[in-house]
Amino acid sequence: MKKFRIGMIGAGKIAEVLHIPNVLNSDLAELVAISDPNADRLQYITKKFSLTNVKVFRDYKDIVNGDLVDAVIVAVPNHLHASVSIDALEHGKHVLVEKPMATNSIEANRMVESARKSGKVLMVNLSQRFFPHNQKAREIIQSGMIGEIRLVKAVFGHSGPENWTQNVGWFFDKDKAAFGALGDLGVHKIDLIRYITGLEIEECVALTATLEKNANVEDIANGVMRLSNGALATLDANWITKGLEENYVAIYGENGTLKVGQTDPTKIDLYMVKPIAYHGEIVLKPLFTNEDPYWKLPVADHFIKVCLGLEKPIIRPEDGSISIRIIEKFIESNRLQKVVKIND
Ligand SMILES: NC(=O)c1ccc[n+]([C@@H]2O[C@H](COP(=O)([O-])OP(=O)(O)OC[C@H]3O[C@@H](n4cnc5c(N)ncnc54)[C@H](O)[C@@H]3O)[C@@H](O)[C@H]2O)c1
């Protein structure tokens, strides 16, 4: 069978640890091209993965113009997500784009519209949906086991992007990143609150600050949200957590509580009061550990199967644009110092 042809746009850190190795391991697809304006980065990546048969370009347009690829993965600084994705969609390519989907709702809506017009797949890499403990938590909640949801607490904090990529400058620059910890980390949890509970976020009140980084974006954001069933949810997204990474969700229902990845990243702690008092844990085999050379997440695999019509998408383009809108509302709430409705 002819393999599905993928072009990688951006040869930075997430391309290195997630996208390139997973495409190279795919039975259905092949990596045919890669682009990055940074020649050193291209050289490093092509050497590291021995990409001898992969075409290498400085300008991504050389990938999207013409018939070199069927799909692209867009993993560039945030301010380029919309223009590059729309360009690729308009050239008839399927697009997997990194989060946050765009720098504002107008851009995000344009991307959704462009995908609709082109009939091609547009998927946003809201990668935490693929973690087994998050999938399992969604399943437990959908089963009705913990009953009506009353409260969700979501936390994602680490010491900042300077400990992730060498190319950190753009993360701290509002013109390029648009958002700080909210767009980098908060976006995952905002999406996960919706994905795991099946509820919508209807209003929020938030405070943001820049306490440590030499940046014009927030390095800490905390907010409270009201969900569509009246429940409350809290979000703590920050780049000021030292000595550990905190990355979890806790869900409090009328019959019990789920701590998802809070006491251990591979574990769900389940506390029930009805029908019987019970405390148990579900231990899930991790998809990868820090010892693995790359993230074994089925993001590219799922995207490829959706493009080939083999799977239904677990992330719709609108999921990306809704999370951008909620982030914008956090920032608006901080600016106005009041509760704001998400859909006003
Ligand atoms: N889903 C996740 O879990 C996850 C994790 C980390 C990063 N990300 C996202 O991935 C994106 C990239 O982040 P990163 O950490 O890899 O950053 P990075 O700075 O390491 O890499 C970005 C790369 O894009 C390149 N680039 C800039 N302009 C380009 C252009 N016009 N064409 C092609 N390449 C271009 C840069 O030279 C750089 O090599 C960001 O949007 C980030 O939020 C997502």
The ligand as a Gaussian input file, in Angstrom:
#p B3LYP/6-31G(d) Opt

LIG

0 1
 N        1.215000      19.291000      22.674000
 C        2.214000      19.359000      23.522000
 O        2.226000      18.605000      24.506000
 C        3.319000      20.351000      23.287000
 C        4.508000      20.290000      24.031000
 C        5.497000      21.239000      23.756000
 C        5.311000      22.217000      22.791000
 N        4.130000      22.268000      22.113000
 C        3.871000      23.327000      21.102000
 O        4.643000      23.049000      19.938000
 C        5.010000      24.283000      19.295000
 C        6.540000      24.284000      19.125000
 O        7.120000      24.223000      20.412000
 P        8.606000      23.691000      20.657000
 O        8.694000      23.455000      22.101000
 O        8.952000      22.630000      19.695000
 O        9.405000      25.031000      20.312000
 P       10.877000      25.178000      19.718000
 O       11.203000      26.609000      19.852000
 O       11.776000      24.139000      20.302000
 O       10.676000      24.809000      18.173000
 C       10.025000      25.637000      17.238000
 C       10.757000      25.472000      15.907000
 O       10.005000      26.142000      14.881000
 C       10.961000      26.690000      13.981000
 N       10.336000      27.686000      13.115000
 C       10.176000      29.009000      13.336000
 N        9.575000      29.560000      12.262000
 C        9.361000      28.567000      11.356000
 C        8.774000      28.509000      10.046000
 N        8.276000      29.592000       9.449000
 N        8.746000      27.315000       9.412000
 C        9.244000      26.205000       9.995000
 N        9.806000      26.197000      11.231000
 C        9.841000      27.362000      11.911000
 C       12.045000      27.239000      14.902000
 O       13.255000      27.494000      14.194000
 C       12.170000      26.093000      15.919000
 O       13.138000      25.141000      15.513000
 C        4.507000      25.389000      20.206000
 O        3.296000      25.884000      19.693000
 C        4.274000      24.715000      21.549000
 O        3.242000      25.307000      22.306000
 C        3.153000      21.357000      22.339000

